[in-house]
Amino acid sequence: MSNKHQNEKLNAIEKRNLIIKASIEAIPYIGGSLSTLYFDAKEERRLKRLENFYEDFNGAATHNKDKFAPIEEHDREALFAIIEELNEKIETEHLQQKLEYFKTFLTNTLIQPTRNENYDERRYFLQTLSTMTLLECQVLSDLYQQVKEVEINSINKSAVDEHVIIGVLNRLKTYGFVSLRQFGIANSDFVQIYSNQELYKISEYGKRFCEFCLKDVI
């Protein structure tokens, strides 16, 4: 979170944008105009998303304002880094439901002071949330409601292929949000017939993620 690190990050972004800009401008005849149109519109859309997000957040946060921790209880550098990264995610997110999840994340960040000891977890939650699909969020939310392990066919998502759900569960397991237990069935001679039955359950880490990012703040 040092100034040197922030400058290096900015320089990397600026270099990337310069490469993209030069590549677009190299298109014959229309490159210059297309580059101007793209970068002007891109910046405008990003700023508009941020503006809309905070306008909506400020209105919705009214009933939680008394729960917000005094700024003195936060580690300022850690909070600044979280807000800065959150803004970057907002600028590039076009799905309204994901923006709603970002609002939940921000609300909990302001209610529960951000400190060095929880900074890494919150940053991981934010980075993971930004990459998750809506289906992953929905499946994890469904598992949060379950009190015991469930089989794949108990995760009911109409019109979604079972193999897609398996892929979702595997990704959630990779994030550390879901645990998997395999079991087999034996015959009377204790000879295993099959062992590919799988039971899924949300992990304690996954519960914390749900409560911090996906559940509406009461």
N, CA, C and O of each residue as an XYZ file, in Angstrom:
872
protein
N       0.826     -1.203      0.000
C       0.000      0.000      0.000
C       0.863      1.257      0.000
O       0.357      2.346      0.273
N       2.165      1.130     -0.303
C       3.048      2.279     -0.320
C       2.794      3.128     -1.544
O       2.193      2.670     -2.517
N       3.262      4.392     -1.494
C       3.112      5.283     -2.641
C       3.851      4.744     -3.857
O       3.397      4.899     -4.991
N       5.008      4.103     -3.608
C       5.774      3.517     -4.710
C       4.962      2.458     -5.420
O       4.931      2.405     -6.649
N       4.284      1.589     -4.616
C       3.454      0.517     -5.200
C       2.310      1.109     -6.002
O       2.004      0.636     -7.096
N       1.667      2.156     -5.456
C       0.547      2.783     -6.146
C       1.009      3.405     -7.459
O       0.314      3.307     -8.470
N       2.190      4.051     -7.451
C       2.710      4.666     -8.674
C       3.033      3.627     -9.726
O       2.782      3.833    -10.913
N       3.601      2.489     -9.280
C       3.903      1.409    -10.220
C       2.629      0.860    -10.838
O       2.597      0.534    -12.024
N       1.570      0.758    -10.024
C       0.292      0.262    -10.512
C      -0.292      1.215    -11.535
O      -0.787      0.796    -12.582
N      -0.230      2.522    -11.218
C      -0.745      3.522    -12.151
C       0.048      3.501    -13.450
O      -0.524      3.589    -14.536
N       1.368      3.382    -13.334
C       2.191      3.353    -14.535
C       1.862      2.153    -15.406
O       1.847      2.263    -16.632
N       1.596      1.004    -14.788
C       1.235     -0.197    -15.546
C      -0.083      0.007    -16.282
O      -0.217     -0.395    -17.438
N      -1.061      0.633    -15.618
C      -2.352      0.895    -16.250
C      -2.187      1.886    -17.400
O      -2.758      1.706    -18.476
N      -1.395      2.939    -17.157
C      -1.175      3.950    -18.195
C      -0.482      3.338    -19.409
O      -0.839      3.639    -20.549
N       0.512      2.477    -19.165
C       1.224      1.829    -20.271
C       0.275      0.939    -21.071
O       0.313      0.921    -22.301
N      -0.568      0.208    -20.364
C      -1.543     -0.666    -21.034
C      -2.490      0.145    -21.909
O      -2.770     -0.227    -23.048
N      -2.980      1.259    -21.363
C      -3.888      2.108    -22.132
C      -3.208      2.711    -23.352
O      -3.820      2.844    -24.412
N      -1.938      3.075    -23.195
C      -1.198      3.639    -24.324
C      -1.027      2.608    -25.444
O      -1.115      2.942    -26.626
N      -0.780      1.351    -25.058
C      -0.635      0.278    -26.047
C      -1.951      0.062    -26.781
O      -1.975     -0.050    -28.007
N      -3.055      0.004    -26.023
C      -4.376     -0.179    -26.649
C      -4.693      0.991    -27.566
O      -5.173      0.807    -28.685
N      -4.419      2.199    -27.080
C      -4.709      3.411    -27.865
C      -3.925      3.404    -29.173
O      -4.465      3.704    -30.238
N      -2.640      3.057    -29.077
C      -1.802      3.022    -30.278
C      -2.285      1.958    -31.260
O      -2.253      2.163    -32.473
N      -2.734      0.816    -30.727
C      -3.215     -0.268    -31.594
C      -4.480      0.146    -32.334
O      -4.637     -0.148    -33.519
N      -5.376      0.827    -31.638
C      -6.619      1.272    -32.282
C      -6.317      2.347    -33.319
O      -6.884      2.340    -34.412
N      -5.422      3.269    -32.973
C      -5.086      4.367    -33.887
C      -4.416      3.861    -35.154
O      -4.442      4.534    -36.184
N      -3.816      2.675    -35.082
C      -3.130      2.112    -36.243
C      -4.092      1.572    -37.295
O      -3.681      1.262    -38.413
N      -5.379      1.457    -36.940
C      -6.366      0.990    -37.919
C      -6.469      2.017    -39.040
O      -6.672      3.200    -38.766
N      -6.334      1.593    -40.297
C      -6.348      2.551    -41.417
C      -7.629      3.379    -41.475
O      -8.721      2.875    -41.213
N      -7.479      4.645    -41.820
C      -8.572      5.586    -42.102
C      -9.352      6.016    -40.853
O      -9.526      7.213    -40.624
N      -9.821      5.067    -40.048
C     -10.723      5.435    -38.946
C     -10.082      5.278    -37.570
O     -10.729      5.523    -36.551
N      -8.822      4.875    -37.537
C      -8.185      4.574    -36.259
C      -8.205      5.725    -35.269
O      -8.547      5.538    -34.102
N      -7.841      6.912    -35.727
C      -7.792      8.072    -34.840
C      -9.149      8.412    -34.264
O      -9.284      8.638    -33.061
N     -10.154      8.448    -35.122
C     -11.507      8.770    -34.663
C     -12.049      7.687    -33.732
O     -12.690      7.989    -32.725
N     -11.787      6.425    -34.074
C     -12.266      5.320    -33.260
C     -11.613      5.337    -31.879
O     -12.273      5.068    -30.876
N     -10.329      5.652    -31.827
C      -9.609      5.729    -30.564
C     -10.196      6.818    -29.668
O     -10.418      6.605    -28.477
N     -10.441      7.983    -30.260
C     -11.026      9.087    -29.494
C     -12.404      8.710    -28.970
O     -12.730      8.965    -27.810
N     -13.222      8.093    -29.848
C     -14.571      7.688    -29.452
C     -14.521      6.675    -28.315
O     -15.267      6.795    -27.344
N     -13.644      5.676    -28.432
C     -13.576      4.610    -27.429
C     -13.128      5.145    -26.077
O     -13.783      4.893    -25.067
N     -12.018      5.880    -26.044
C     -11.472      6.312    -24.767
C     -12.321      7.383    -24.104
O     -12.442      7.402    -22.880
N     -12.915      8.281    -24.895
C     -13.802      9.281    -24.308
C     -15.039      8.616    -23.719
O     -15.447      8.927    -22.599
N     -15.642      7.687    -24.489
C     -16.849      6.998    -24.024
C     -16.530      6.109    -22.828
O     -17.331      6.002    -21.900
N     -15.355      5.469    -22.848
C     -14.952      4.586    -21.760
C     -14.845      5.361    -20.451
O     -15.351      4.924    -19.418
N     -14.184      6.510    -20.504
C     -14.019      7.320    -19.308
C     -15.367      7.844    -18.821
O     -15.631      7.883    -17.620
N     -16.206      8.242    -19.755
C     -17.522      8.761    -19.398
C     -18.369      7.682    -18.717
O     -19.022      7.947    -17.708
N     -18.357      6.456    -19.275
C     -19.131      5.358    -18.688
C     -18.633      5.017    -17.299
O     -19.430      4.772    -16.394
N     -17.323      5.000    -17.124
C     -16.758      4.654    -15.820
C     -17.154      5.679    -14.757
O     -17.552      5.319    -13.650
N     -17.039      6.940    -15.106
C     -17.394      7.988    -14.154
C     -18.888      7.952    -13.838
O     -19.297      8.186    -12.701
N     -19.695      7.657    -14.856
C     -21.144      7.600    -14.646
C     -21.497      6.443    -13.723
O     -22.369      6.587    -12.865
N     -20.837      5.296    -13.882
C     -21.099      4.161    -13.003
C     -20.778      4.519    -11.545
O     -21.540      4.196    -10.634
N     -19.644      5.187    -11.342
C     -19.280      5.596     -9.993
C     -20.289      6.580     -9.420
O     -20.697      6.465     -8.264
N     -20.685      7.543    -10.236
C     -21.660      8.536     -9.794
C     -22.980      7.869     -9.402
O     -23.531      8.143     -8.336
N     -23.473      7.000    -10.265
C     -24.742      6.313     -9.984
C     -24.633      5.422     -8.759
O     -25.552      5.355     -7.942
N     -23.497      4.734     -8.638
C     -23.311      3.826     -7.512
C     -23.417      4.585     -6.195
O     -24.149      4.168     -5.297
N     -22.696      5.692     -6.074
C     -22.681      6.401     -4.797
C     -23.976      7.170     -4.551
O     -24.360      7.377     -3.400
N     -24.639      7.585     -5.593
C     -25.959      8.192     -5.410
C     -26.934      7.167     -4.838
O     -27.671      7.457     -3.895
N     -26.933      5.959     -5.420
C     -27.807      4.884     -4.924
C     -27.393      4.458     -3.517
O     -28.237      4.257     -2.644
N     -26.085      4.323     -3.311
C     -25.600      3.879     -2.010
C     -25.968      4.877     -0.916
O     -26.404      4.477      0.164
N     -25.798      6.150     -1.181
C     -26.092      7.168     -0.173
C     -27.562      7.148      0.221
O     -27.897      7.350      1.388
N     -28.442      6.904     -0.753
C     -29.864      6.826     -0.445
C     -30.201      5.579      0.357
O     -30.956      5.638      1.327
N     -29.637      4.453     -0.054
C     -29.945      3.182      0.607
C     -29.281      3.067      1.967
O     -29.754      2.317      2.821
N     -28.194      3.795      2.186
C     -27.429      3.655      3.421
C     -27.994      4.480      4.565
O     -27.480      4.420      5.682
N     -29.036      5.245      4.305
C     -29.583      6.127      5.334
C     -29.955      5.376      6.605
O     -29.673      5.842      7.708
N     -30.594      4.205      6.453
C     -31.048      3.464      7.629
C     -29.912      2.755      8.347
O     -30.112      2.211      9.433
N     -28.700      2.753      7.746
C     -27.546      2.135      8.397
C     -26.549      3.159      8.935
O     -25.535      2.790      9.529
N     -26.837      4.443      8.728
C     -25.836      5.465      9.035
C     -25.412      5.457     10.499
O     -24.258      5.749     10.811
N     -26.334      5.125     11.399
C     -25.984      5.096     12.815
C     -25.104      3.903     13.174
O     -24.524      3.859     14.259
N     -25.006      2.936     12.260
C     -24.184      1.751     12.505
C     -22.750      1.951     12.018
O     -21.860      1.189     12.398
N     -22.517      2.955     11.190
C     -21.185      3.157     10.635
C     -20.192      3.497     11.741
O     -20.458      4.339     12.598
N     -19.042      2.824     11.705
C     -18.000      3.071     12.705
C     -17.355      4.435     12.468
O     -17.200      4.847     11.318
N     -16.979      5.136     13.527
C     -16.235      6.394     13.351
C     -14.976      6.143     12.534
O     -14.347      5.091     12.644
N     -14.625      7.103     11.731
C     -13.478      6.928     10.837
C     -12.204      6.650     11.628
O     -11.279      6.018     11.118
N     -12.156      7.126     12.886
C     -10.967      6.919     13.716
C     -10.754      5.449     14.070
O      -9.646      5.054     14.434
N     -11.800      4.643     13.965
C     -11.670      3.224     14.306
C     -11.100      2.395     13.155
O     -10.725      1.237     13.341
N     -11.038      2.987     11.985
C     -10.455      2.310     10.825
C      -8.958      2.588     10.765
O      -8.485      3.621     11.238
N      -8.234      1.664     10.185
C      -6.879      1.972      9.747
C      -7.018      2.718      8.425
O      -7.484      2.157      7.434
N      -6.618      3.963      8.417
C      -6.913      4.832      7.268
C      -6.309      4.310      5.966
O      -6.960      4.331      4.922
N      -5.056      3.842      6.032
C      -4.406      3.344      4.817
C      -5.115      2.103      4.281
O      -5.299      1.959      3.073
N      -5.513      1.205      5.191
C      -6.208     -0.015      4.773
C      -7.571      0.331      4.173
O      -7.956     -0.215      3.140
N      -8.294      1.237      4.824
C      -9.609      1.639      4.312
C      -9.474      2.334      2.965
O     -10.255      2.070      2.051
N      -8.497      3.211      2.835
C      -8.280      3.901      1.564
C      -8.003      2.907      0.445
O      -8.542      3.035     -0.654
N      -7.156      1.910      0.729
C      -6.814      0.923     -0.298
C      -8.043      0.109     -0.714
O      -8.216     -0.195     -1.894
N      -8.900     -0.246      0.258
C     -10.120     -1.003     -0.050
C     -11.067     -0.164     -0.912
O     -11.588     -0.649     -1.917
N     -11.289      1.092     -0.521
C     -12.194      1.975     -1.269
C     -11.654      2.215     -2.675
O     -12.415      2.225     -3.643
N     -10.364      2.407     -2.784
C      -9.747      2.644     -4.094
C      -9.962      1.437     -5.016
O     -10.325      1.595     -6.181
N      -9.735      0.238     -4.484
C      -9.916     -0.961     -5.303
C     -11.388     -1.191     -5.622
O     -11.732     -1.611     -6.727
N     -12.260     -0.913     -4.643
C     -13.700     -1.030     -4.891
C     -14.120     -0.123     -6.034
O     -14.881     -0.543     -6.905
N     -13.643      1.099     -6.047
C     -14.009      2.028     -7.117
C     -13.571      1.518     -8.482
O     -14.281      1.688     -9.474
N     -12.403      0.893     -8.528
C     -11.935      0.318     -9.793
C     -12.881     -0.780    -10.264
O     -13.169     -0.885    -11.457
N     -13.368     -1.603     -9.322
C     -14.297     -2.677     -9.691
C     -15.630     -2.101    -10.168
O     -16.212     -2.591    -11.137
N     -16.105     -1.070     -9.493
C     -17.376     -0.440     -9.870
C     -17.297      0.121    -11.283
O     -18.236     -0.017    -12.067
N     -16.192      0.744    -11.598
C     -16.033      1.397    -12.904
C     -16.191      0.424    -14.063
O     -16.636      0.812    -15.143
N     -15.830     -0.834    -13.850
C     -15.841     -1.798    -14.953
C     -16.982     -2.799    -14.860
O     -17.090     -3.683    -15.710
N     -17.839     -2.683    -13.844
C     -18.938     -3.646    -13.656
C     -20.235     -3.106    -14.251
O     -20.670     -2.009    -13.902
N     -20.854     -3.876    -15.151
C     -22.092     -3.409    -15.785
C     -23.335     -4.138    -15.276
O     -24.453     -3.719    -15.575
N     -23.160     -5.229    -14.508
C     -24.310     -5.974    -13.996
C     -24.839     -5.328    -12.715
O     -24.100     -5.148    -11.747
N     -26.119     -4.984    -12.725
C     -26.707     -4.284    -11.587
C     -26.656     -5.118    -10.316
O     -26.410     -4.583     -9.235
N     -26.885     -6.423    -10.433
C     -26.875     -7.258     -9.234
C     -25.494     -7.297     -8.594
O     -25.380     -7.317     -7.368
N     -24.446     -7.309     -9.408
C     -23.091     -7.276     -8.855
C     -22.847     -5.941     -8.161
O     -22.182     -5.894     -7.126
N     -23.373     -4.867     -8.716
C     -23.236     -3.562     -8.068
C     -23.956     -3.543     -6.720
O     -23.507     -2.898     -5.772
N     -25.083     -4.260     -6.651
C     -25.789     -4.367     -5.370
C     -24.922     -5.105     -4.350
O     -24.888     -4.734     -3.176
N     -24.231     -6.136     -4.793
C     -23.331     -6.860     -3.898
C     -22.186     -5.950     -3.434
O     -21.764     -6.017     -2.280
N     -21.691     -5.106     -4.337
C     -20.648     -4.159     -3.950
C     -21.158     -3.192     -2.876
O     -20.406     -2.794     -1.986
N     -22.428     -2.821     -2.963
C     -23.005     -1.936     -1.944
C     -23.044     -2.638     -0.587
O     -22.761     -2.030      0.445
N     -23.396     -3.924     -0.602
C     -23.390     -4.693      0.646
C     -21.980     -4.762      1.214
O     -21.780     -4.595      2.417
N     -21.009     -5.009      0.351
C     -19.604     -5.053      0.770
C     -19.195     -3.720      1.390
O     -18.571     -3.697      2.451
N     -19.536     -2.622      0.743
C     -19.150     -1.305      1.256
C     -19.841     -1.011      2.583
O     -19.221     -0.475      3.501
N     -21.114     -1.357      2.686
C     -21.846     -1.124      3.935
C     -21.183     -1.851      5.095
O     -20.961     -1.264      6.154
N     -20.867     -3.119      4.902
C     -20.219     -3.882      5.970
C     -18.815     -3.378      6.261
O     -18.360     -3.431      7.403
N     -18.128     -2.890      5.241
C     -16.800     -2.313      5.435
C     -16.872     -1.093      6.335
O     -15.987     -0.874      7.163
N     -17.922     -0.296      6.177
C     -18.066      0.919      6.979
C     -18.617      0.625      8.376
O     -18.363      1.376      9.317
N     -19.367     -0.463      8.508
C     -19.919     -0.833      9.817
C     -18.856     -1.509     10.681
O     -18.717     -1.204     11.865
N     -18.113     -2.424     10.075
C     -17.087     -3.175     10.803
C     -15.722     -2.607     10.429
O     -15.268     -2.800      9.302
N     -15.064     -1.916     11.343
C     -13.839     -1.179     11.001
C     -12.822     -2.013     10.223
O     -12.572     -3.175     10.543
N     -12.255     -1.403      9.213
C     -11.211     -2.031      8.411
C      -9.868     -1.796      9.087
O      -9.456     -0.659      9.317
N      -9.196     -2.899      9.398
C      -7.907     -2.812     10.072
C      -6.916     -3.720      9.353
O      -7.293     -4.503      8.481
N      -5.661     -3.608      9.727
C      -4.623     -4.406      9.076
C      -4.888     -5.899      9.206
O      -4.579     -6.666      8.294
N      -5.463     -6.322     10.343
C      -5.678     -7.753     10.562
C      -6.794     -8.332      9.701
O      -6.817     -9.541      9.469
N      -7.722     -7.501      9.220
C      -8.779     -8.030      8.345
C      -8.663     -7.529      6.911
O      -9.501     -7.840      6.064
N      -7.624     -6.757      6.648
C      -7.457     -6.169      5.308
C      -7.323     -7.237      4.226
O      -7.982     -7.153      3.189
N      -6.473     -8.241      4.458
C      -6.227     -9.265      3.428
C      -7.513    -10.020      3.086
O      -7.793    -10.278      1.915
N      -8.296    -10.375      4.115
C      -9.534    -11.100      3.858
C     -10.514    -10.228      3.073
O     -11.132    -10.704      2.121
N     -10.661     -8.990      3.449
C     -11.594     -8.107      2.744
C     -11.159     -7.877      1.299
O     -11.988     -7.833      0.390
N      -9.873     -7.732      1.103
C      -9.383     -7.542     -0.263
C      -9.634     -8.803     -1.100
O      -9.994     -8.713     -2.274
N      -9.444     -9.966     -0.494
C      -9.720    -11.214     -1.200
C     -11.210    -11.325     -1.516
O     -11.581    -11.717     -2.623
N     -12.059    -10.985     -0.557
C     -13.501    -11.012     -0.795
C     -13.861    -10.112     -1.971
O     -14.628    -10.511     -2.847
N     -13.316     -8.909     -1.995
C     -13.630     -7.956     -3.053
C     -13.134     -8.455     -4.403
O     -13.869     -8.407     -5.389
N     -11.906     -8.930     -4.456
C     -11.350     -9.412     -5.721
C     -12.119    -10.626     -6.226
O     -12.379    -10.743     -7.423
N     -12.482    -11.528     -5.321
C     -13.212    -12.727     -5.720
C     -14.619    -12.375     -6.171
O     -15.095    -12.888     -7.184
N     -15.291    -11.498     -5.423
C     -16.637    -11.065     -5.797
C     -16.646    -10.464     -7.193
O     -17.574    -10.704     -7.966
N     -15.634     -9.695     -7.519
C     -15.599     -9.026     -8.822
C     -15.464    -10.018     -9.977
O     -15.886     -9.728    -11.096
N     -14.871    -11.198     -9.707
C     -14.678    -12.187    -10.775
C     -15.785    -13.235    -10.817
O     -15.909    -13.962    -11.803
N     -16.591    -13.322     -9.759
C     -17.633    -14.352     -9.700
C     -18.776    -14.037    -10.654
O     -19.115    -12.875    -10.874
N     -19.368    -15.093    -11.220
C     -20.568    -14.935    -12.028
C     -21.781    -14.838    -11.103
O     -21.711    -15.198     -9.928
N     -22.887    -14.348    -11.649
C     -24.116    -14.286    -10.853
C     -24.558    -15.685    -10.431
O     -25.079    -15.872     -9.332
N     -24.347    -16.667    -11.313
C     -24.735    -18.035    -10.976
C     -23.928    -18.543     -9.787
O     -24.475    -19.210     -8.909
N     -22.648    -18.240     -9.751
C     -21.820    -18.634     -8.608
C     -22.332    -17.993     -7.322
O     -22.395    -18.645     -6.280
N     -22.697    -16.721     -7.398
C     -23.235    -16.027     -6.219
C     -24.548    -16.661     -5.773
O     -24.789    -16.824     -4.577
N     -25.392    -17.016     -6.735
C     -26.700    -17.596     -6.408
C     -26.551    -18.989     -5.792
O     -27.228    -19.312     -4.815
N     -25.671    -19.808     -6.357
C     -25.464    -21.154     -5.824
C     -24.891    -21.080     -4.410
O     -25.314    -21.827     -3.529
N     -23.935    -20.185     -4.194
C     -23.359    -20.042     -2.861
C     -24.414    -19.554     -1.868
O     -24.450    -20.012     -0.726
N     -25.265    -18.635     -2.295
C     -26.340    -18.148     -1.422
C     -27.305    -19.280     -1.069
O     -27.786    -19.366      0.061
N     -27.582    -20.146     -2.046
C     -28.452    -21.302     -1.786
C     -27.820    -22.240     -0.767
O     -28.501    -22.725      0.136
N     -26.525    -22.497     -0.905
C     -25.832    -23.376      0.040
C     -25.812    -22.765      1.437
O     -25.835    -23.490      2.431
N     -25.769    -21.449      1.516
C     -25.775    -20.770      2.812
C     -27.060    -21.075      3.585
O     -27.070    -21.106      4.816
N     -28.155    -21.301      2.825
C     -29.445    -21.576      3.461
C     -29.571    -23.021      3.953
O     -30.469    -23.340      4.732
N     -28.667    -23.889      3.495
C     -28.740    -25.303      3.856
C     -28.067    -25.545      5.198
O     -27.036    -24.946      5.506
N     -28.657    -26.424      5.985
C     -28.087    -26.715      7.304
C     -27.213    -27.972      7.280
O     -26.501    -28.247      8.246
N     -27.261    -28.728      6.193
C     -26.433    -29.925      6.090
C     -25.928    -30.082      4.660
O     -26.298    -29.313      3.773
N     -25.095    -31.067      4.452
C     -24.538    -31.327      3.125
C     -25.648    -31.679      2.137
O     -26.653    -32.286      2.507
N     -25.456    -31.294      0.883
C     -26.466    -31.575     -0.139
C     -25.808    -32.219     -1.355
O     -24.628    -32.001     -1.629
N     -26.580    -33.002     -2.067
C     -26.115    -33.589     -3.318
C     -26.346    -32.604     -4.457
O     -27.081    -31.627     -4.312
N     -25.715    -32.871     -5.577
C     -25.784    -31.974     -6.723
C     -27.217    -31.765     -7.179
O     -27.584    -30.656     -7.568
N     -28.034    -32.810     -7.140
C     -29.407    -32.677     -7.635
C     -30.309    -31.906     -6.676
O     -31.459    -31.617     -7.007
N     -29.794    -31.570     -5.484
C     -30.569    -30.763     -4.544
C     -30.368    -29.270     -4.792
O     -31.089    -28.434     -4.246
N     -29.390    -28.953     -5.613
C     -29.138    -27.547     -5.933
C     -29.955    -27.232     -7.172
O     -29.513    -27.453     -8.300
N     -31.125    -26.726     -6.952
C     -32.115    -26.573     -8.020
C     -31.961    -25.248     -8.740
O     -32.265    -24.194     -8.183
N     -31.493    -25.298     -9.969
C     -31.425    -24.122    -10.824
C     -32.064    -24.493    -12.153
O     -31.436    -25.138    -12.994
N     -33.280    -24.095    -12.335
C     -34.008    -24.462    -13.548
C     -33.283    -23.957    -14.789
O     -32.707    -22.869    -14.794
N     -33.325    -24.763    -15.831
C     -32.752    -24.432    -17.137
C     -31.221    -24.334    -17.121
O     -30.620    -23.842    -18.076
N     -30.594    -24.803    -16.036
C     -29.134    -24.808    -15.988
C     -28.663    -26.253    -15.991
O     -29.066    -27.049    -15.143
N     -27.812    -26.583    -16.942
C     -27.309    -27.946    -17.066
C     -26.546    -28.353    -15.809
O     -25.827    -27.551    -15.213
N     -26.718    -29.617    -15.417
C     -26.069    -30.125    -14.205
C     -24.560    -29.981    -14.276
O     -23.911    -29.728    -13.261
N     -23.996    -30.142    -15.469
C     -22.546    -30.031    -15.611
C     -22.072    -28.598    -15.364
O     -20.952    -28.378    -14.903
N     -22.926    -27.638    -15.673
C     -22.594    -26.242    -15.383
C     -22.544    -26.028    -13.874
O     -21.644    -25.362    -13.364
N     -23.524    -26.602    -13.160
C     -23.553    -26.483    -11.708
C     -22.325    -27.135    -11.087
O     -21.755    -26.610    -10.130
N     -21.916    -28.283    -11.632
C     -20.707    -28.946    -11.138
C     -19.499    -28.029    -11.310
O     -18.665    -27.914    -10.411
N     -19.411    -27.380    -12.467
C     -18.314    -26.429    -12.700
C     -18.349    -25.275    -11.715
O     -17.311    -24.846    -11.211
N     -19.552    -24.772    -11.440
C     -19.715    -23.683    -10.474
C     -19.239    -24.120     -9.090
O     -18.503    -23.394     -8.422
N     -19.661    -25.307     -8.667
C     -19.278    -25.813     -7.350
C     -17.766    -26.020     -7.239
O     -17.170    -25.766     -6.193
N     -17.165    -26.477     -8.316
C     -15.713    -26.660     -8.309
C     -14.984    -25.325     -8.168
O     -13.970    -25.235     -7.476
N     -15.508    -24.288     -8.831
C     -14.892    -22.960     -8.701
C     -15.077    -22.422     -7.279
O     -14.156    -21.842     -6.704
N     -16.282    -22.620     -6.715
C     -16.527    -22.173     -5.349
C     -15.612    -22.899     -4.361
O     -15.171    -22.324     -3.366
N     -15.337    -24.170     -4.654
C     -14.395    -24.939     -3.828
C     -12.992    -24.347     -3.948
O     -12.267    -24.250     -2.958
N     -12.616    -23.953     -5.159
C     -11.306    -23.336     -5.370
C     -11.177    -22.038     -4.588
O     -10.105    -21.735     -4.063
N     -12.254    -21.271     -4.504
C     -12.241    -20.021     -3.735
C     -12.113    -20.275     -2.227
O     -11.773    -19.370     -1.465
N     -12.388    -21.516     -1.807
C     -12.384    -21.827     -0.388
C     -13.738    -21.668      0.265
O     -13.849    -21.724      1.490
N     -14.787    -21.468     -0.550
C     -16.119    -21.189     -0.018
C     -16.984    -22.436      0.149
O     -18.003    -22.392      0.838
N     -16.591    -23.540     -0.472
C     -17.394    -24.765     -0.427
C     -16.490    -25.949     -0.132
O     -15.374    -26.032     -0.644
N     -16.976    -26.862      0.693
C     -16.248    -28.104      0.963
C     -16.973    -29.258      0.278
O     -18.191    -29.230      0.102
N     -16.208    -30.263     -0.100
C     -16.728    -31.414     -0.840
C     -16.358    -32.686     -0.095
O     -15.228    -32.854      0.364
N     -17.342    -33.583      0.015
C     -17.069    -34.896      0.614
C     -17.593    -35.974     -0.325
O     -18.759    -35.955     -0.720
N     -16.729    -36.906     -0.674
C     -17.109    -38.013     -1.534
C     -17.407    -39.237     -0.684
O     -16.782    -39.458      0.353
N     -18.353    -40.014     -1.129
C     -18.658    -41.248     -0.401
C     -19.039    -42.336     -1.385
O     -19.484    -42.058     -2.499
N     -18.859    -43.574     -0.962
C     -19.201    -44.710     -1.802
C     -20.231    -45.590     -1.130
O     -20.490    -45.465      0.067
N     -20.806    -46.468     -1.900
C     -21.792    -47.422     -1.383
C     -21.225    -48.829     -1.542
O     -20.693    -49.173     -2.596
N     -21.341    -49.636     -0.497
C     -20.782    -50.993     -0.530
C     -21.898    -52.017     -0.563
O     -22.997    -51.768     -0.068
N     -21.611    -53.177     -1.151
C     -22.609    -54.249     -1.149
C     -22.473    -55.071      0.133
O     -21.739    -54.687      1.044
N     -23.169    -56.185      0.201
C     -23.196    -56.968      1.434
C     -21.830    -57.549      1.796
O     -21.567    -57.860      2.957
N     -20.959    -57.693      0.785
C     -19.617    -58.214      1.044
C     -18.614    -57.079      1.259
O     -17.403    -57.301      1.271
N     -19.130    -55.871      1.427
C     -18.316    -54.677      1.624
C     -17.396    -54.401      0.443
O     -16.290    -53.884      0.597
N     -17.879    -54.757     -0.723
C     -17.158    -54.427     -1.952
C     -17.762    -53.119     -2.475
O     -18.968    -53.028     -2.705
N     -16.921    -52.130     -2.657
C     -17.432    -50.830     -3.064
C     -18.006    -50.894     -4.472
O     -17.364    -51.409     -5.387
N     -19.206    -50.373     -4.643
C     -19.852    -50.351     -5.951
C     -19.490    -49.073     -6.701
O     -19.125    -49.132     -7.875
N     -19.585    -47.935     -6.052
C     -19.174    -46.690     -6.699
C     -18.754    -45.691     -5.624
O     -19.129    -45.821     -4.459
N     -17.976    -44.702     -6.029
C     -17.463    -43.726     -5.067
C     -17.529    -42.311     -5.603
O     -16.828    -41.419     -5.124
N     -18.375    -42.112     -6.597
C     -18.428    -40.794     -7.214
C     -19.593    -39.942     -6.702
O     -19.914    -38.908     -7.288
N     -20.216    -40.374     -5.622
C     -21.259    -39.545     -5.028
C     -20.590    -38.419     -4.243
O     -19.630    -38.651     -3.508
N     -21.093    -37.218     -4.401
C     -20.457    -36.067     -3.782
C     -21.470    -35.262     -2.988
O     -22.603    -35.058     -3.423
N     -21.048    -34.810     -1.825
C     -21.866    -33.953     -0.979
C     -21.168    -32.616     -0.827
O     -19.961    -32.553     -0.595
N     -21.946    -31.543     -0.961
C     -21.396    -30.196     -0.905
C     -21.947    -29.449      0.300
O     -23.102    -29.620      0.690
N     -21.088    -28.618      0.875
C     -21.506    -27.807      2.013
C     -20.697    -26.512      2.015
O     -19.508    -26.504      1.695
N     -21.363    -25.424      2.379
C     -20.641    -24.163      2.460
C     -19.654    -24.219      3.618
O     -19.972    -24.758      4.678
N     -18.469    -23.670      3.427
C     -17.451    -23.651      4.480
C     -17.687    -22.449      5.395
O     -18.482    -21.564      5.080
N     -16.997    -22.430      6.513
C     -17.104    -21.276      7.414
C     -16.605    -20.015      6.722
O     -17.140    -18.926      6.931
N     -15.579    -20.173      5.898
C     -15.053    -19.044      5.126
C     -16.104    -18.554      4.136
O     -16.281    -17.350      3.949
N     -16.800    -19.500      3.502
C     -17.869    -19.148      2.582
C     -19.010    -18.432      3.274
O     -19.613    -17.521      2.708
N     -19.309    -18.845      4.503
C     -20.359    -18.169      5.279
C     -19.979    -16.718      5.544
O     -20.806    -15.814      5.419
N     -18.709    -16.505      5.915
C     -18.259    -15.132      6.172
C     -18.364    -14.289      4.906
O     -18.754    -13.123      4.958
N     -18.015    -14.887      3.769
C     -18.125    -14.169      2.494
C     -19.574    -13.797      2.214
O     -19.867    -12.656      1.856
N     -20.485    -14.761      2.379
C     -21.911    -14.499      2.147
C     -22.411    -13.371      3.031
O     -23.100    -12.464      2.565
N     -22.067    -13.430      4.292
C     -22.566    -12.441      5.246
C     -21.973    -11.065      5.004
O     -22.591    -10.054      5.338
N     -20.779    -11.018      4.426
C     -20.124     -9.735      4.196
C     -20.461     -9.137      2.838
O     -20.464     -7.918      2.673
N     -20.750    -10.009      1.854
C     -20.896     -9.522      0.481
C     -22.268     -9.774     -0.160
O     -22.703     -8.984     -0.998
N     -22.946    -10.846      0.213
C     -24.129    -11.256     -0.525
C     -25.439    -11.034      0.212
O     -26.480    -10.833     -0.414
N     -25.394    -11.067      1.526
C     -26.633    -10.906      2.294
C     -26.970     -9.441      2.499
O     -26.084     -8.616      2.722
N     -28.253     -9.122      2.423
C     -28.678     -7.755      2.710
C     -28.357     -7.415      4.149
O     -28.559     -8.227      5.052
N     -27.859     -6.219      4.355
C     -27.536     -5.776      5.708
C     -28.822     -5.421      6.428
O     -29.624     -4.632      5.927
N     -29.019     -6.000      7.598
C     -30.234     -5.730      8.375
C     -30.084     -4.410      9.142
O     -31.000     -4.003      9.857
